[in-house]
Amino acid sequence: YDILSKLALHNVDVVNFFNSRGGLPMAKCSDDYTVQREETADQVLKEGGGTFVEKTHVTMAHFSQLSQQKFRDTYGHLDGSSVSVSVTDLIIGETVSAFSVIVPKKTDGETPLDIPPLQNAYSHITIWFGKGESAARSNDLPTMVERGEAKRVMLEEGVQVSGKIGYWFI
């Protein structure tokens, strides 16, 4: 919410995105644009016909890309490691939106571990998807920008977001 709130303070595209979905609960955007609501962001966006993703993540590899064994062999040693990704921009589509991220080559900590290349071509954190849409559609956002179907909002400075590497094995 913090990154979105800061972006909306200076970017009309972000304000319009949330206004068209009921508004994001934050304070002023600027003298010309205001977005104020009492509800939580999750309530607001569900009212607007979509889902705000609360348990965000960066997909390193999807089960359709690697066998479970290959996945464990490639990424298993990283489970539980801390990592800081850099958020570079927000891509806003009509039915899906995501933060673009840069994943470092090493984990954080005293003994950094090498992070193998991610299998997804577009490293991102999905933040919203519309009613009837799949969060997986966010993989198409860079192509949607090229076709004029989505807008890229650059952050003036990259924002570091820290988390733990964890996996959902089938």
N, C-alpha and C positions, 0 to 999 in steps of 0.2 A: 504493500500500500504506500509506503514511503516514497519509493521511486516514482510511482504513478502520480502521487500528489505533487511531487516536485516538478515532474514533467508538465503537469496541467497548469502549474503556475505561469508557464511561459509559452505554452503551445496550444493554439486554437484547435488543431486536429485532435489532440488528446481530450480537450474539453468537449468537443463535438461528439467524439466517440462515446464518452460517458453520458453526456446529455441525451443522446439518442437512445440510451439504454436505461434512462431513469436517473442518471447522475451518480457521481461517486461521493461518498461522505468525506468531504474535505472543505477547507475554508476557501478564501478568495483565490481566483485564478489571476486576475488583473483588474484594472479599473473597468474594462469592457466586458469581462466574462466572470461569472460567479457560478460556482457549483457547490451547493450546500444541501445536505440531507442529514436527518437524524439517524436513519437506519444504518446497519452495518453494510459494508460493501457487498457481502454475500447476498443479503436480502435485496439490495438495490438491483444487482445484476440479474438475480433470478426473476424479479418483477419484469425486467426488460427482456425476458425471453432467452436467457442464457445461463451459463454457469461460470462463476468466478472460481478458479482453481485455488484451493487453499493449501493443499499438500503438493507444492510445486517440486519439480525435479528436472534434471537434464538426463535425457536418455543416452546412455553410452552405446548400447546395442539393443535391438529389439529381438525377441525370441524368434521372429521370422527371418532374422539375418544370420544367426549363428545357432548351432546346436547348444544344448545346455552344457555339455562337456567342454566344447570349444570356448563358450562364454566363461566358464569357471577357470579354464586354463589361461585365458587371456586377461581377465579382470579380477579373478577371485582374490588375489593377493592384496587388493586395494580395499576390500570390505572393511568398513569402520574407519578408514583413513579420513583425515580432514583435508578439504580442498577449498580454495578461493577462486571463484570464476569472476570474470569481468563482464558486466552487462554493458553492451555498447549502444544498443538502440531498441526501440519498440516498433514492431510491425503491426499495423492495425488493418485487419481485413473486415469485410462485412460479417463474416460468420466465425472468425477466429482471430486471436491476437496473441503475440508472444514477444518476449524479450530475446534478442540475439545475444549470445554469450561467447566468450573465448575461454576455453578450458585450458589450463596450463599443462605443461609437459610433465610436471612433478607435483606430488602432494605437498601439503604444508607439514611442518613439524621438524624435529631435530634430525630425523633420518628420512628425508624425502624419498618417495618411491616414484619410479617412472610410471607415467600414465600412458598406456598404449593409445594409438589413434582411435577416435570414436568411429563407430560404424555409420552413424547418421551423417549425411552430407551437410545438414544444417543443425548446428549446435544452438539450442534454444531452451527457454522455459515458457511453456504455454501458460498464459494467465487467464484466458477467457475463451469459451467457445459457445456458439449460439445454440438455441433450441433445435434439436434434431441433427446437430452437427457433432462430429467426433473430434476430440482433442488431437488426434493423429493428423488431422487436416493441417495443423500448424507446420508440418514438414513442407508444405507447398507454399508457404508465405513468401520466400525470396522470388519464386517464379511469379507469384501473384503481383509482386511489386514491379517486376519487369514488364508485365502485361498491363500495368496501370490499374489493377484490381485491388491493390492494397497500398498503404502509405507507410514509409519508413520515417520514424522520428528519431533523429540522432541525439544521444546524450552529449552535452557539452564536454563532460569528462566521464570516463568509464567509472562505473560503480562496482566495487568489490562486494560480492555476496559469498559468505562462507557456509559450508555445510559438511556433512559426512557422506562418504560414498557407501551406498548400500544397494542391495539387489533384491529383486522379487523373482525368485526361481519358481519355475512351474513344476 
